[in-house]
Every structure is written in C-alpha cells, then in structure tokens.
Amino acid sequence: MQSRLQDEVIIDWIDGAKLAVRRGMIGATGNIYCGLHEYVDMRFVLDTLQPGDLFVDIGAPVVSYTVLASKVR
C-alpha cells in the first residue's frame, strides 16, 4: 500500500496543537483520518491528566501522546 502523503504535513490537531506527520508514520497518519488514532488510550490521557502532573512518553517515536499531554489545562 502506498501512502497518500508525499511530504511532511503539519496539521491542526487537539486544542490548537500542531502535529507534524510524514509518510510511514502509521500512528500519526491515523490521527489525520481519525482525530485520535488510539481513541480510548488518548481520551484517557486527556481526561485523566491534571495540570502539574508529570507525563513521561517512553519509547514513542511519533510523540502523539506527548503532544496530547502538553495540551492538558
């Protein structure tokens, strides 16, 4: 299957966050089409984290969760 993305694109995502996505970034490209690619887990982050909480995104090459966590207010 060939990707529709040819270059890096920057999308407006959650609460004004920007997400840079390139071809081959499967999880990140899913966010373009679905909003939240891993809906249940990503909603958990948005609904559970509180301002001032420490969030560590270990082993995540795409950092979608880090971008989400940065938007918690």
Backbone bond lengths (Angstrom), bond angles and torsions (degrees), N, CA, C in turn:
res aa  C-N    CA-C-N  psi(-1)  N-CA   C-N-CA  omega(-1)  CA-C   N-CA-C  phi
1 M - - - 1.445 - - 1.524 108.28 -
2 Q 1.289 116.66 135.33 1.456 121.60 -179.14 1.525 109.81 -103.20
3 S 1.311 115.02 139.59 1.459 120.93 -179.21 1.522 111.21 -73.08
4 R 1.322 115.64 147.81 1.464 121.01 174.41 1.526 111.27 -79.15
5 L 1.328 116.52 -19.95 1.452 120.45 -179.84 1.518 109.92 -80.11
6 Q 1.288 116.83 131.52 1.457 120.96 177.93 1.522 111.01 -105.45
7 D 1.301 118.10 -34.58 1.454 123.58 -179.81 1.515 108.43 -129.76
8 E 1.314 115.35 177.21 1.456 119.89 174.35 1.523 108.93 -68.44
9 V 1.318 115.45 137.01 1.457 120.90 173.18 1.516 108.46 -122.29
10 I 1.307 116.11 149.83 1.460 121.32 176.70 1.515 106.35 -115.73
11 I 1.338 114.96 120.56 1.461 119.94 -176.95 1.522 110.79 -109.33
12 D 1.315 116.45 149.66 1.456 121.49 168.75 1.514 105.69 -76.48
13 W 1.316 116.19 130.47 1.456 118.85 -172.83 1.515 110.89 -121.20
14 I 1.282 120.04 -116.78 1.463 124.11 -173.16 1.530 110.38 -95.95
15 D 1.324 117.18 129.61 1.472 122.94 175.96 1.524 113.32 49.74
16 G 1.314 117.25 40.99 1.458 121.00 177.63 1.516 115.15 84.63
17 A 1.326 117.09 1.28 1.472 119.76 177.87 1.521 109.68 -69.88
18 K 1.295 115.81 150.60 1.462 122.35 174.67 1.523 107.30 -109.47
19 L 1.325 116.49 139.90 1.458 121.59 178.93 1.522 108.24 -126.40
20 A 1.335 116.34 119.95 1.469 121.50 178.06 1.522 107.83 -88.66
21 V 1.316 116.65 127.13 1.465 122.28 -174.56 1.527 109.35 -130.90
22 R 1.335 114.86 134.77 1.458 121.59 175.95 1.518 109.52 -123.39
23 R 1.299 115.23 161.21 1.455 121.87 176.34 1.528 109.31 -53.63
24 G 1.316 116.25 137.44 1.456 122.27 178.45 1.517 114.37 92.86
25 M 1.318 118.15 -10.78 1.463 121.35 178.12 1.523 108.14 -87.17
26 I 1.328 116.23 78.79 1.465 122.00 -168.98 1.523 112.87 -55.54
27 G 1.308 117.94 -50.13 1.459 119.75 -179.77 1.513 112.29 -62.73
28 A 1.322 116.19 -41.74 1.466 119.94 -178.83 1.521 111.28 -69.44
29 T 1.315 117.85 -41.04 1.465 119.02 179.06 1.524 110.42 -65.67
30 G 1.319 117.53 -30.19 1.460 120.40 175.05 1.513 111.74 -59.65
31 N 1.346 116.50 -31.60 1.466 120.36 178.15 1.518 111.80 -67.69
32 I 1.317 118.23 -27.69 1.466 121.16 176.93 1.521 109.43 -65.14
33 Y 1.315 116.08 -44.11 1.469 120.86 -173.87 1.521 113.49 -86.30
34 C 1.343 117.25 -30.24 1.469 120.92 -173.43 1.526 114.26 -109.48
35 G 1.308 117.79 -13.83 1.463 120.06 -173.32 1.514 110.19 88.48
36 L 1.315 116.48 -68.59 1.464 122.56 173.16 1.528 106.81 -120.78
37 H 1.315 116.26 106.38 1.464 121.89 -174.27 1.527 112.19 -59.59
38 E 1.318 116.81 -44.03 1.473 121.99 177.47 1.522 106.46 -110.86
39 Y 1.315 115.50 75.16 1.461 122.71 -166.30 1.530 113.68 -51.98
40 V 1.315 118.57 -52.56 1.465 121.13 -174.50 1.525 110.56 -61.80
41 D 1.331 117.30 -47.64 1.461 120.94 -178.61 1.524 111.56 -67.93
42 M 1.309 117.21 -39.90 1.464 120.41 -179.40 1.521 111.57 -70.58
43 R 1.326 117.72 -36.98 1.472 120.66 175.08 1.515 109.60 -63.77
44 F 1.336 117.15 -37.97 1.469 120.96 177.77 1.530 109.97 -57.16
45 V 1.326 116.40 -46.47 1.467 120.32 178.83 1.527 110.03 -59.53
46 L 1.307 117.19 -48.96 1.462 120.91 -177.22 1.525 112.71 -65.96
47 D 1.322 117.38 -35.32 1.460 121.04 -175.37 1.525 113.96 -88.42
48 T 1.333 117.50 -19.86 1.458 120.68 -173.53 1.525 113.52 -101.43
49 L 1.321 116.93 -39.68 1.463 119.08 -178.40 1.518 111.16 -65.22
50 Q 1.312 115.13 143.24 1.458 122.65 176.54 1.520 108.81 -117.43
51 P 1.322 117.96 153.30 1.468 119.52 175.80 1.528 110.21 -53.23
52 G 1.317 116.52 134.41 1.461 121.60 -179.20 1.523 113.96 93.09
53 D 1.335 118.50 -13.19 1.468 120.89 176.83 1.522 110.10 -66.95
54 L 1.320 115.51 151.08 1.458 121.44 174.54 1.523 108.04 -91.28
55 F 1.314 117.30 128.04 1.460 122.31 178.47 1.513 107.83 -123.43
56 V 1.327 116.96 126.33 1.457 121.81 179.63 1.524 108.14 -120.76
57 D 1.313 116.72 122.17 1.465 123.43 -179.10 1.529 107.04 -105.12
58 I 1.317 116.52 92.67 1.468 121.80 -173.44 1.521 110.50 -93.58
59 G 1.319 115.60 131.06 1.463 121.17 174.52 1.504 114.03 71.35
60 A 1.311 116.54 29.92 1.456 119.98 -177.10 1.525 110.00 -111.57
61 P 1.318 117.56 104.26 1.461 118.85 -177.23 1.528 113.95 -72.68
62 V 1.324 118.25 -19.41 1.463 120.71 -175.86 1.531 111.62 -96.36
63 V 1.275 119.51 -28.67 1.473 128.81 179.77 1.530 115.11 64.19
64 S 1.317 118.02 25.48 1.466 120.36 177.14 1.529 111.27 -58.43
65 Y 1.323 116.48 -40.00 1.462 119.93 -178.82 1.527 111.07 -68.97
66 T 1.322 117.25 -35.19 1.459 120.73 177.37 1.521 110.24 -64.11
67 V 1.319 116.73 -41.86 1.467 120.59 177.74 1.531 109.52 -62.49
68 L 1.331 116.76 -43.46 1.476 119.72 177.54 1.511 110.95 -60.18
69 A 1.329 116.69 -48.78 1.459 121.41 -177.10 1.528 111.13 -61.14
70 S 1.317 116.96 -32.52 1.461 120.30 -179.44 1.530 112.00 -68.24
71 K 1.316 117.97 -15.66 1.453 121.68 -178.22 1.524 113.54 -97.59
72 V 1.326 117.34 2.50 1.468 120.64 178.37 1.527 108.65 -71.06
73 R 1.321 114.83 128.74 1.487 120.38 -179.84 1.493 110.19 -122.06
